[in-house]
Amino acid sequence: MIRYFRVRPDFVFPKLRLAVFVDGCFWHGCPRHATKPRHNAAFWRRKLAANRTRDRRVNRTLRAAGWRVLRIWEHELAKRNERRLAARLRRCFGWRARGVHAASAREFPGARLVMITRRAGER
């Protein structure tokens, strides 16, 4: 019997067979920022553990189907992490690392997501 379940990545790049998930620190148990609610603790412990289990199952299922999976923590979207995240995305998309040029937008292949790059020191 084949069991189906719905997978809802935050961004999908079909031509690259890449699924990108942006995981919330609380809901997915970030090792740096996850908090443990004091009220109804047993419920939350089970709920958050089930979320992490589902994430692993989704990763395995997508990879078995020939997809690449990229998971990004919510805190990685902060401005102070921009360069590290941009480098990670470049590696994932197979782009060569280049110097950051004047403010320019580049479309990701196969999607409507746009990445903005800035010159060093530009805000």
Secondary structure, 3 states (H helix, E strand, C coil): CCCCCCCCCCEEEHHHCEEEEEECHHHHCCCCCCCCCCCCHHHHHHHHHHHHHHHHHHHHHHHHCCCEEEEEEHHHHCHHHHHHHHHHHHHHHCCCCCCCCCCEEEECCCCCCEEEECCCCCC
